[in-house]
Amino acid sequence: MKILVLHGPNLNLIGTREPTIYGSITIDEINSAISALALELGLEVSIFQSNSEGALIDRIHSAIGVFDGILINPAAYTHSSIAIRDALSAVALPVVEVHLSNIHRREEFRSRSFIAPVAVGQISGFGPDSYLLGIRALFNQLTKGL
């Protein structure tokens, strides 16, 4: 089974960007934890980060026929990108949306997700563990239909 993991804009700066909100762990450390869990579960993962909406959409499109599911932290695009939402819908793969912070406890505009309606589920507020919980949830969805 193959999972595409997408990190949206500004996530390349985590570890130094607003550590009181996003923590001090870096994207490389998160990616290592994702890769270790994937190995444990027998998954193959491909991890991609971009600050560009178009690059993320291109990666989503390239998932057709290659990946079994998508784990995405769309970051700020969560609240603004109908194009990413439409791309996820178009590829018709199971999607799990994750966030480091609890987007529902932050500014009001952050509580609206354009991605959630096309996702199997959303996990937020658990820091880096949100990604690991998301990988497990996607694995369960793909293997057990849960």
DSSP file (Angstrom, degrees, kcal/mol; ACC not computed):
  #  RESIDUE AA STRUCTURE BP1 BP2  ACC     N-H-->O    O-->H-N    N-H-->O    O-->H-N    TCO  KAPPA ALPHA  PHI   PSI    X-CA   Y-CA   Z-CA
    1    1 A M              0   0    0      0, 0.0    43,-2.8     0, 0.0     2,-0.4   0.000 360.0 360.0 360.0 139.7    0.0    0.0    0.0
    2    2 A K  E     -a   44   0A   0     41,-0.2    66,-3.2    64,-0.1    67,-1.0  -0.952 360.0-168.0-121.6 132.4    1.2    3.4   -0.9
    3    3 A I  E     -ab  45  69A   0     41,-3.0    43,-2.1    -2,-0.4     2,-0.6  -0.960  12.9-146.2-120.3 133.2    0.4    6.7    0.9
    4    4 A L  E     -ab  46  70A   0     65,-2.4    67,-2.9    -2,-0.4     2,-0.5  -0.880  14.7-161.0 -96.1 124.3    1.1   10.2   -0.4
    5    5 A V  E     -ab  47  71A   0     41,-3.1    43,-2.5    -2,-0.6     2,-0.5  -0.933   7.9-168.5-108.9 122.9    1.9   12.6    2.5
    6    6 A L  E     -ab  48  72A   0     65,-2.9    67,-2.7    -2,-0.5     2,-0.5  -0.946  10.0-165.9-118.3 130.1    1.5   16.3    1.7
    7    7 A H  E     -ab  49  73A   0     41,-2.7    43,-2.0    -2,-0.5     3,-0.1  -0.956  18.6-149.1-109.6 128.1    2.7   19.2    3.8
    8    8 A G    >   -     0   0    0     65,-2.6     3,-1.3    -2,-0.5     4,-0.3   0.061  41.6 -32.6 -84.9-162.7    1.3   22.6    2.8
    9    9 A P  T 3  S+     0   0    0      0, 0.0    67,-0.4     0, 0.0    -1,-0.2  -0.159 120.6   6.6 -63.3 143.4    2.7   26.2    3.0
   10   10 A N  T >  S+     0   0    0     -3,-0.1     3,-1.6     1,-0.1     4,-0.2   0.325  90.8 111.9  72.6  -3.6    5.0   27.3    5.8
   11   11 A L  G X   +     0   0    0     -3,-1.3     3,-1.2     1,-0.3    16,-0.2   0.721  65.0  70.9 -72.0 -18.0    5.3   23.8    7.2
   12   12 A N  G 3  S+     0   0    0     -4,-0.3    -1,-0.3     1,-0.2    15,-0.2   0.681  97.3  53.9 -64.9 -16.3    9.0   23.8    6.1
   13   13 A L  G X> S+     0   0    0     -3,-1.6     4,-2.1    13,-0.1     3,-2.0   0.445  77.0 124.1 -98.2  -1.8    9.5   26.4    8.9
   14   14 A I  T <4  +     0   0    0     -3,-1.2    13,-0.6     1,-0.2    10,-0.1  -0.291  63.3  46.4 -63.8 149.5    8.0   24.4   11.8
   15   15 A G  T 34 S+     0   0    0      8,-0.8    -1,-0.2     2,-0.4    11,-0.1  -0.120 126.8  33.2 105.1 -32.8   10.4   23.9   14.6
   16   16 A T  T <4 S+     0   0    0     -3,-2.0     2,-0.6     9,-0.1    -2,-0.2   0.575  98.1  89.5-121.1 -25.1   11.2   27.6   14.4
   17   17 A R  S  < S-     0   0    0     -4,-2.1    -2,-0.4     1,-0.2     5,-0.4  -0.675 115.0 -33.8 -81.6 118.0    7.9   29.2   13.4
   18   18 A E    >>  -     0   0    0     -2,-0.6     4,-2.7     1,-0.1     3,-2.0   0.867  68.9-171.9  39.0  64.6    5.7   30.1   16.3
   19   19 A P  H 3> S+     0   0    0      0, 0.0     4,-1.6     0, 0.0    -1,-0.1   0.738  78.6  66.3 -62.0 -21.8    6.8   27.2   18.5
   20   20 A T  H 34 S+     0   0    0      2,-0.2    -2,-0.1     1,-0.1     4,-0.1   0.767 116.2  28.3 -69.1 -22.5    4.2   28.0   21.1
   21   21 A I  H <4 S+     0   0    0     -3,-2.0    -1,-0.1     2,-0.1   106,-0.1   0.827 136.5  25.3 -98.5 -46.3    1.6   27.0   18.5
   22   22 A Y  H  < S-     0   0    0     -4,-2.7     3,-0.2    -5,-0.4    -2,-0.2   0.504 101.6-127.5-104.2  -6.4    3.4   24.5   16.3
   23   23 A G     <  -     0   0    0     -4,-1.6    -8,-0.8    -5,-0.4    -1,-0.2  -0.203  26.6 -81.5  85.5-179.7    6.0   23.1   18.7
   24   24 A S  S    S+     0   0    0    -10,-0.1     2,-0.2    -5,-0.1    -1,-0.2   0.443  87.3 110.8-106.3  -2.4    9.8   22.8   18.3
   25   25 A I        -     0   0    0     -3,-0.2     2,-0.1    -6,-0.1    -9,-0.1  -0.504  64.1-129.4 -73.5 143.2    9.9   19.5   16.3
   26   26 A T     >  -     0   0    0     -2,-0.2     4,-2.2   -11,-0.1   -11,-0.2  -0.426  18.4-110.8 -91.2 165.9   11.1   20.0   12.7
   27   27 A I  H  > S+     0   0    0    -13,-0.6     4,-2.8     1,-0.2     5,-0.2   0.854 119.5  56.3 -62.2 -35.4    9.5   18.8    9.5
   28   28 A D  H  > S+     0   0    0      2,-0.2     4,-2.1     1,-0.2    -1,-0.2   0.890 107.4  48.5 -64.5 -38.4   12.5   16.4    9.0
   29   29 A E  H  > S+     0   0    0      2,-0.2     4,-2.1     1,-0.2    -2,-0.2   0.897 112.0  48.7 -68.2 -39.9   11.7   14.9   12.4
   30   30 A I  H  X S+     0   0    0     -4,-2.2     4,-2.6     2,-0.2    -2,-0.2   0.933 111.0  50.5 -62.8 -45.4    8.1   14.6   11.6
   31   31 A N  H  X S+     0   0    0     -4,-2.8     4,-2.6     1,-0.2    -2,-0.2   0.882 109.2  51.5 -61.7 -38.2    9.0   13.0    8.2
   32   32 A S  H  X S+     0   0    0     -4,-2.1     4,-2.3     2,-0.2    -1,-0.2   0.906 110.4  48.4 -64.0 -41.7   11.3   10.5   10.0
   33   33 A A  H  X S+     0   0    0     -4,-2.1     4,-2.3     2,-0.2    -2,-0.2   0.897 111.9  49.7 -65.8 -40.2    8.5    9.5   12.4
   34   34 A I  H  X S+     0   0    0     -4,-2.6     4,-2.6     2,-0.2    -2,-0.2   0.937 111.9  48.1 -61.8 -47.0    6.1    9.1    9.5
   35   35 A S  H  X S+     0   0    0     -4,-2.6     4,-2.2     1,-0.2    -2,-0.2   0.887 111.0  50.7 -62.7 -40.1    8.6    6.9    7.7
   36   36 A A  H  X S+     0   0    0     -4,-2.3     4,-2.1     2,-0.2    -1,-0.2   0.920 112.7  45.7 -65.1 -44.1    9.2    4.8   10.8
   37   37 A L  H  X S+     0   0    0     -4,-2.3     4,-2.2     2,-0.2    -2,-0.2   0.908 110.9  53.3 -65.5 -41.3    5.5    4.2   11.4
   38   38 A A  H  X>S+     0   0    0     -4,-2.6     5,-3.2     1,-0.2     4,-0.9   0.918 108.7  49.6 -59.5 -43.3    5.0    3.4    7.7
   39   39 A L  H ><5S+     0   0    0     -4,-2.2     3,-0.7     1,-0.2    -1,-0.2   0.922 110.2  51.0 -60.8 -44.5    7.7    0.8    7.8
   40   40 A E  H 3<5S+     0   0    0     -4,-2.1    -1,-0.2     1,-0.2    -2,-0.2   0.870 114.8  43.0 -59.9 -38.2    6.1   -0.7   11.0
   41   41 A L  H 3<5S-     0   0    0     -4,-2.2    -1,-0.2    -5,-0.1    -2,-0.2   0.517 115.5-113.2 -87.8  -5.8    2.7   -0.9    9.2
   42   42 A G  T <<5 +     0   0    0     -4,-0.9     2,-0.3    -3,-0.7    -3,-0.2   0.783  69.6 140.4  78.1  27.5    4.2   -2.2    5.9
   43   43 A L      < -     0   0    0     -5,-3.2     2,-0.5    -6,-0.2    -1,-0.3  -0.702  48.6-138.7-100.5 153.6    3.3    1.0    4.0
   44   44 A E  E     -a    2   0A   0    -43,-2.8   -41,-3.0    -2,-0.3     2,-0.4  -0.953  26.4-166.9-105.5 131.1    5.2    2.8    1.4
   45   45 A V  E     -a    3   0A   0     -2,-0.5     2,-0.4   -43,-0.2   -41,-0.2  -0.925  17.9-164.1-122.0 146.9    5.1    6.6    1.8
   46   46 A S  E     -a    4   0A   0    -43,-2.1   -41,-3.1    -2,-0.4     2,-0.4  -0.999  17.7-158.1-123.2 125.3    6.1    9.5   -0.5
   47   47 A I  E     +a    5   0A   0     -2,-0.4     2,-0.4   -43,-0.2   -41,-0.2  -0.886  14.4 173.5-113.9 134.0    6.4   12.8    1.4
   48   48 A F  E     -a    6   0A   0    -43,-2.5   -41,-2.7    -2,-0.4     2,-0.4  -1.000  10.0-170.8-141.5 135.3    6.2   16.2   -0.3
   49   49 A Q  E     +a    7   0A   0     -2,-0.4     2,-0.3   -43,-0.2   -41,-0.2  -0.988  13.7 164.1-125.5 137.9    6.1   19.8    1.0
   50   50 A S        -     0   0    0    -43,-2.0   -39,-0.2    -2,-0.4    -2,-0.0  -0.992  37.4-154.0-150.4 147.8    5.3   22.9   -1.0
   51   51 A N  S    S+     0   0    0     -2,-0.3     2,-0.5   -42,-0.2   -43,-0.1   0.417  79.5  91.0 -90.6  -2.3    4.4   26.5   -0.3
   52   52 A S     >  -     0   0    0      1,-0.1     4,-1.9   -44,-0.1     5,-0.2  -0.844  65.2-153.9-103.6 125.2    2.8   26.5   -3.8
   53   53 A E  H  > S+     0   0    0     -2,-0.5     4,-2.4     1,-0.2     5,-0.2   0.909  98.2  52.4 -59.0 -44.3   -0.9   25.7   -4.3
   54   54 A G  H  > S+     0   0    0      1,-0.2     4,-2.5     2,-0.2    -1,-0.2   0.881 107.0  51.5 -62.6 -40.1   -0.2   24.6   -7.9
   55   55 A A  H  > S+     0   0    0      2,-0.2     4,-2.0     1,-0.2    -1,-0.2   0.886 110.4  49.2 -65.6 -38.4    2.6   22.2   -6.9
   56   56 A L  H  X S+     0   0    0     -4,-1.9     4,-2.3     2,-0.2    -2,-0.2   0.916 111.3  49.3 -65.6 -42.7    0.4   20.6   -4.3
   57   57 A I  H  X S+     0   0    0     -4,-2.4     4,-2.7     1,-0.2    -2,-0.2   0.911 109.0  52.5 -63.0 -42.6   -2.4   20.2   -6.8
   58   58 A D  H  X S+     0   0    0     -4,-2.5     4,-2.0     1,-0.2    -1,-0.2   0.902 109.9  48.7 -59.7 -41.2    0.0   18.7   -9.3
   59   59 A R  H  < S+     0   0    0     -4,-2.0     4,-0.5     2,-0.2    -1,-0.2   0.898 110.2  51.4 -66.3 -39.7    1.1   16.1   -6.7
   60   60 A I  H >< S+     0   0    0     -4,-2.3     3,-1.5     1,-0.2     4,-0.3   0.941 110.4  48.7 -61.2 -46.8   -2.5   15.3   -5.9
   61   61 A H  H >< S+     0   0    0     -4,-2.7     3,-1.4     1,-0.3    -1,-0.2   0.877 105.7  57.9 -60.0 -37.6   -3.2   14.7   -9.6
   62   62 A S  T 3< S+     0   0    0     -4,-2.0    -1,-0.3     1,-0.2    -2,-0.2   0.586  90.1  75.4 -71.1  -8.0   -0.1   12.5   -9.9
   63   63 A A  T X>  +     0   0    0     -3,-1.5     4,-2.5    -4,-0.5     3,-2.2   0.702  66.1 112.8 -75.8 -19.5   -1.5   10.2   -7.2
   64   64 A I  T <4 S-     0   0    0     -3,-1.4     4,-0.1    -4,-0.3    28,-0.1  -0.337  94.5  -2.5 -59.9 125.2   -4.1    8.6   -9.5
   65   65 A G  T 34 S+     0   0    0      2,-0.3    -1,-0.3     1,-0.1    -2,-0.1   0.444 129.9  68.2  75.6  -0.5   -3.2    5.0  -10.1
   66   66 A V  T <4 S+     0   0    0     -3,-2.2     2,-0.3     1,-0.2    -2,-0.2   0.724  94.4  43.7-115.7 -41.3   -0.1    5.3   -8.0
   67   67 A F     <  -     0   0    0     -4,-2.5    -2,-0.3     1,-0.1    -1,-0.2  -0.759  55.9-151.3-113.4 155.5   -1.2    5.8   -4.4
   68   68 A D  S    S-     0   0    0    -66,-3.2     2,-0.3    -2,-0.3   -65,-0.2   0.630  79.9  -4.8 -96.0 -18.4   -3.9    4.2   -2.3
   69   69 A G  E     -b    3   0A   0    -67,-1.0   -65,-2.4    24,-0.2     2,-0.4  -0.983  61.3-126.9-167.3 167.4   -4.6    7.2   -0.1
   70   70 A I  E     -bc   4  95A   0     24,-2.6    26,-2.3    -2,-0.3     2,-0.5  -0.990   7.1-164.8-130.5 131.1   -3.5   10.7    0.8
   71   71 A L  E     -bc   5  96A   0    -67,-2.9   -65,-2.9    -2,-0.4     2,-0.4  -0.975  25.0-177.8-108.4 124.9   -2.6   12.3    4.2
   72   72 A I  E     -bc   6  97A   0     24,-2.6    26,-2.6    -2,-0.5   -65,-0.2  -0.983  33.4-171.6-134.4 132.8   -2.6   16.1    3.9
   73   73 A N  E     -b    7   0A   0    -67,-2.7   -65,-2.6    -2,-0.4   -62,-0.1  -0.896  16.1-178.8-108.7  94.7   -1.8   19.0    6.2
   74   74 A P    >   -     0   0    0      0, 0.0     3,-2.0     0, 0.0     4,-0.2   0.553  15.5-168.6 -74.8  -4.6   -3.0   21.7    3.9
   75   75 A A  G >   -     0   0    0     23,-0.4     3,-2.1     1,-0.3     4,-0.3  -0.237  69.9  -3.6  51.9-133.8   -2.0   24.4    6.4
   76   76 A A  G >  S+     0   0    0    -67,-0.4     3,-1.2     1,-0.3     4,-0.3   0.745 127.5  70.4 -63.0 -22.8   -3.4   27.8    5.5
   77   77 A Y  G X> S+     0   0    0     -3,-2.0     4,-2.5     1,-0.2     3,-0.9   0.703  80.2  79.0 -67.3 -16.1   -4.9   26.3    2.2
   78   78 A T  G <4 S+     0   0    0     -3,-2.1    36,-3.1     1,-0.2    37,-0.5   0.894 102.1  35.1 -50.2 -42.4   -7.4   24.5    4.5
   79   79 A H  G <4 S+     0   0    0     -3,-1.2    -1,-0.2    -4,-0.3    -2,-0.2   0.389 130.6  28.1 -98.6  -0.3   -9.4   27.7    4.8
   80   80 A S  T <4 S+     0   0    0     -3,-0.9     2,-1.0    -4,-0.3     3,-0.2   0.578  89.7  91.1-137.7 -15.7   -8.8   29.1    1.3
   81   81 A S     X  +     0   0    0     -4,-2.5     4,-1.5     1,-0.2    -1,-0.1  -0.736  23.8 161.6-105.7  97.9   -8.2   26.6   -1.4
   82   82 A I  H  > S+     0   0    0     -2,-1.0     4,-2.8     2,-0.2    -1,-0.2   0.792  82.2  63.2 -70.5 -29.6  -11.2   25.3   -3.3
   83   83 A A  H  > S+     0   0    0      2,-0.2     4,-2.1     1,-0.2    -1,-0.2   0.903 103.6  45.1 -64.5 -41.6   -8.8   24.2   -5.9
   84   84 A I  H  > S+     0   0    0      2,-0.2     4,-2.5     1,-0.2     5,-0.2   0.910 113.1  51.9 -67.7 -41.1   -7.0   21.7   -3.5
   85   85 A R  H  X S+     0   0    0     -4,-1.5     4,-2.3     1,-0.2    -2,-0.2   0.929 111.1  47.1 -57.4 -46.8  -10.4   20.5   -2.3
   86   86 A D  H  X S+     0   0    0     -4,-2.8     4,-2.5     2,-0.2    -1,-0.2   0.873 110.5  52.1 -65.8 -37.4  -11.5   19.9   -5.9
   87   87 A A  H  X S+     0   0    0     -4,-2.1     4,-1.8     2,-0.2    -1,-0.2   0.926 110.3  48.2 -64.3 -44.3   -8.2   18.1   -6.8
   88   88 A L  H  X>S+     0   0    0     -4,-2.5     4,-0.8     1,-0.2     5,-0.6   0.909 113.7  47.5 -62.3 -41.6   -8.7   15.8   -3.8
   89   89 A S  H ><5S+     0   0    0     -4,-2.3     3,-0.6    -5,-0.2    -1,-0.2   0.903 109.6  54.3 -64.2 -41.4  -12.3   15.1   -4.8
   90   90 A A  H 3<5S+     0   0    0     -4,-2.5    -2,-0.2     1,-0.2    -1,-0.2   0.843 103.9  52.5 -65.4 -35.7  -11.3   14.5   -8.4
   91   91 A V  H 3<5S-     0   0    0     -4,-1.8    -1,-0.2    -5,-0.1    -2,-0.2   0.686  94.2-147.5 -78.6 -14.9   -8.7   11.8   -7.6
   92   92 A A  T <<5 +     0   0    0     -4,-0.8    -3,-0.1    -3,-0.6    -2,-0.1   0.832  46.3 137.8  55.5  39.9  -11.2    9.9   -5.6
   93   93 A L      < -     0   0    0     -5,-0.6    -1,-0.2     1,-0.0   -24,-0.2  -0.822  65.5 -91.1-107.6 153.1   -8.7    8.5   -3.1
   94   94 A P        -     0   0    0      0, 0.0   -24,-2.6     0, 0.0     2,-0.4  -0.451  49.1-163.8 -61.8 134.4   -9.3    8.2    0.7
   95   95 A V  E     -c   70   0A   0     23,-0.2    25,-3.3   -26,-0.2    26,-0.9  -0.970  15.7-165.8-125.6 135.4   -8.0   11.4    2.3
   96   96 A V  E     -cd  71 121A   0    -26,-2.3   -24,-2.6    -2,-0.4     2,-0.4  -0.994  14.2-150.0-118.7 127.7   -7.2   12.2    5.9
   97   97 A E  E     -cd  72 122A   0     24,-2.5    26,-2.7    -2,-0.5     2,-0.3  -0.815  18.6-175.4 -96.4 131.4   -6.7   15.9    6.8
   98   98 A V  E     - d   0 123A   0    -26,-2.6   -23,-0.4    -2,-0.4     2,-0.3  -0.931  11.3-174.8-129.0 153.6   -4.3   16.6    9.7
   99   99 A H  E     - d   0 124A   0     24,-1.9    26,-0.9    -2,-0.3    27,-0.7  -0.995  25.4-141.7-143.8 142.3   -3.2   19.7   11.6
  100  100 A L  S    S+     0   0    0     -2,-0.3    27,-2.5    24,-0.2     2,-0.2   0.927  90.9  44.7 -66.7 -46.1   -0.5   20.3   14.3
  101  101 A S  S    S-     0   0    0     25,-0.2     2,-1.2    24,-0.1    24,-0.7  -0.553  99.7 -99.1 -96.7 163.1   -2.7   22.8   16.2
  102  102 A N    >   -     0   0    0     23,-0.3     3,-1.9    22,-0.3     4,-0.3  -0.714  34.7-165.6 -81.2 101.0   -6.4   22.5   17.0
  103  103 A I  G >  S+     0   0    0     -2,-1.2     3,-0.6     1,-0.3    -1,-0.2   0.705  83.6  62.0 -64.9 -18.5   -7.8   24.7   14.3
  104  104 A H  G 3  S+     0   0    0      1,-0.2    -1,-0.3     7,-0.1     7,-0.1   0.568 101.9  50.9 -85.0  -8.4  -11.1   24.9   16.1
  105  105 A R  G <  S+     0   0    0     -3,-1.9    -1,-0.2     5,-0.1    -2,-0.2   0.305 104.3  69.7-105.2   5.8   -9.6   26.6   19.1
  106  106 A R  S <  S-     0   0    0     -3,-0.6     5,-0.1     1,-0.3    -3,-0.1  -0.109 102.3 -26.0-106.3-157.0   -7.8   29.3   17.1
  107  107 A E    >   -     0   0    0      1,-0.1     3,-1.6     3,-0.1     4,-0.5  -0.189  66.1-113.8 -55.3 148.0   -9.0   32.3   15.1
  108  108 A E  G >  S+     0   0    0      1,-0.3     3,-1.6     2,-0.2     4,-0.3   0.857 113.8  59.6 -55.2 -40.6  -12.5   31.9   13.8
  109  109 A F  G >  S+     0   0    0      1,-0.3     3,-0.8     2,-0.2    -1,-0.3   0.766  98.3  61.1 -63.1 -23.1  -11.5   31.8   10.2
  110  110 A R  G <  S+     0   0    0     -3,-1.6    -1,-0.3     1,-0.2    -2,-0.2   0.643  88.4  71.1 -78.1 -13.6   -9.3   28.7   10.9
  111  111 A S  G <  S+     0   0    0     -3,-1.6     2,-0.6    -4,-0.5    -1,-0.2   0.635  82.0  83.3 -80.3 -11.2  -12.3   26.6   12.0
  112  112 A R    <   -     0   0    0     -3,-0.8     2,-0.5    -4,-0.3     3,-0.1  -0.822  61.1-171.1 -94.9 124.6  -13.6   26.3    8.4
  113  113 A S        -     0   0    0     -2,-0.6   -34,-0.2     1,-0.1   -35,-0.1  -0.963  21.8-170.0-117.5 125.0  -12.1   23.6    6.3
  114  114 A F  S    S+     0   0    0    -36,-3.1     4,-0.2    -2,-0.5   -35,-0.1   0.665  92.9  55.0 -76.7 -17.6  -12.7   23.3    2.6
  115  115 A I  S >  S+     0   0    0    -37,-0.5     3,-2.1     1,-0.2     4,-0.5   0.854  88.3  73.9 -84.5 -37.8  -10.9   19.9    2.8
  116  116 A A  G >  S+     0   0    0      1,-0.3     3,-1.4     2,-0.2    -1,-0.2   0.819  88.4  59.9 -51.1 -41.1  -13.0   18.2    5.5
  117  117 A P  G 3  S+     0   0    0      0, 0.0    -1,-0.3     0, 0.0    -2,-0.1   0.728 112.1  39.7 -64.8 -18.3  -16.0   17.6    3.3
  118  118 A V  G <  S+     0   0    0     -3,-2.1     2,-0.3    -4,-0.2   -23,-0.2   0.331 103.0  90.7-108.5   6.3  -14.0   15.4    0.9
  119  119 A A  S <  S-     0   0    0     -3,-1.4   -23,-0.2    -4,-0.5     3,-0.1  -0.696  75.8-132.7-101.4 153.5  -11.9   13.7    3.6
  120  120 A V  S    S-     0   0    0    -25,-3.3     2,-0.3    -2,-0.3   -24,-0.2   0.877  87.5 -28.6 -64.3 -39.0  -12.5   10.5    5.5
  121  121 A G  E     -d   96   0A   0    -26,-0.9   -24,-2.5     2,-0.0     2,-0.4  -0.980  56.3-122.8-168.4 173.1  -11.7   12.4    8.6
  122  122 A Q  E     -d   97   0A   0     -2,-0.3     2,-0.4   -26,-0.2   -24,-0.2  -0.995  15.4-169.5-132.9 134.7   -9.8   15.2   10.2
  123  123 A I  E     +d   98   0A   0    -26,-2.7   -24,-1.9    -2,-0.4     2,-0.3  -0.993  19.9 160.0-125.2 125.3   -7.2   15.1   13.1
  124  124 A S  E     +d   99   0A   0     -2,-0.4   -22,-0.3   -26,-0.2   -24,-0.2  -0.992  43.2  36.8-145.1 152.2   -6.0   18.2   14.7
  125  125 A G  S    S+     0   0    0    -26,-0.9   -23,-0.3   -24,-0.7   -25,-0.2   0.455  79.1  99.9  95.8   2.5   -4.4   19.5   17.9
  126  126 A F  S >  S-     0   0    0    -27,-0.7     3,-1.5     1,-0.4   -25,-0.2   0.128  75.0-137.7-107.8  21.0   -2.0   16.7   18.7
  127  127 A G  T >  S-     0   0    0    -27,-2.5     3,-2.0     1,-0.3     4,-0.4  -0.281  76.5 -11.0  58.6-143.9    1.1   18.3   17.3
  128  128 A P  T >> S+     0   0    0      0, 0.0     4,-1.1     0, 0.0     3,-1.1   0.779 130.7  70.1 -59.3 -26.5    3.3   15.8   15.4
  129  129 A D  H <> S+     0   0    0     -3,-1.5     4,-3.2     1,-0.2     5,-0.3   0.746  82.5  73.4 -64.0 -21.0    1.2   13.0   16.7
  130  130 A S  H <> S+     0   0    0     -3,-2.0     4,-2.1     1,-0.2    -1,-0.2   0.907  97.5  48.2 -57.0 -40.4   -1.6   14.3   14.4
  131  131 A Y  H <> S+     0   0    0     -3,-1.1     4,-2.4    -4,-0.4    -1,-0.2   0.919 113.0  46.5 -65.5 -43.3    0.4   12.9   11.4
  132  132 A L  H  X S+     0   0    0     -4,-1.1     4,-2.3     2,-0.2    -2,-0.2   0.902 112.9  48.7 -68.9 -40.8    0.9    9.5   13.1
  133  133 A L  H  X S+     0   0    0     -4,-3.2     4,-2.6     1,-0.2    -1,-0.2   0.890 111.6  52.0 -62.2 -38.8   -2.7    9.2   14.1
  134  134 A G  H  X S+     0   0    0     -4,-2.1     4,-2.6    -5,-0.3    -2,-0.2   0.895 107.9  50.2 -64.5 -41.5   -3.6   10.2   10.5
  135  135 A I  H  X S+     0   0    0     -4,-2.4     4,-2.7     2,-0.2    -2,-0.2   0.930 112.8  47.1 -62.1 -45.3   -1.4    7.5    9.1
  136  136 A R  H  X S+     0   0    0     -4,-2.3     4,-2.7     2,-0.2    -2,-0.2   0.915 112.5  49.5 -63.3 -42.4   -2.9    4.9   11.4
  137  137 A A  H  X S+     0   0    0     -4,-2.6     4,-2.3     2,-0.2    -2,-0.2   0.913 112.8  46.6 -63.2 -42.6   -6.4    6.1   10.5
  138  138 A L  H  X S+     0   0    0     -4,-2.6     4,-2.5     2,-0.2    -2,-0.2   0.905 111.5  51.9 -66.6 -41.2   -5.7    5.9    6.8
  139  139 A F  H  X S+     0   0    0     -4,-2.7     4,-2.4     2,-0.2     5,-0.3   0.937 111.6  46.8 -58.0 -48.0   -4.1    2.5    7.2
  140  140 A N  H  X>S+     0   0    0     -4,-2.7     4,-2.7     1,-0.2     6,-1.3   0.895 111.4  51.8 -62.3 -40.4   -7.3    1.3    9.0
  141  141 A Q  H  X5S+     0   0    0     -4,-2.3     4,-0.9     5,-0.3    -1,-0.2   0.913 114.5  42.5 -61.2 -43.5   -9.5    2.8    6.4
  142  142 A L  H  <5S+     0   0    0     -4,-2.5    -2,-0.2     1,-0.2    -1,-0.2   0.839 124.8  32.9 -75.0 -33.5   -7.6    1.1    3.6
  143  143 A T  H  <5S+     0   0    0     -4,-2.4    -2,-0.2    -5,-0.2    -3,-0.2   0.784 135.7  18.3 -95.8 -28.9   -7.3   -2.3    5.2
  144  144 A K  H  <5S-     0   0    0     -4,-2.7    -3,-0.2    -5,-0.3    -2,-0.1   0.464  94.0-118.9-122.9  -5.1  -10.4   -2.6    7.3
  145  145 A G     <<       0   0    0     -4,-0.9    -4,-0.3    -5,-0.7    -3,-0.1   0.749 360.0 360.0  70.0  22.9  -12.8   -0.1    5.9
  146  146 A L              0   0    0     -6,-1.3    -5,-0.3    -9,-0.1    -6,-0.1   0.434 360.0 360.0 -91.2 360.0  -12.9    1.7    9.2
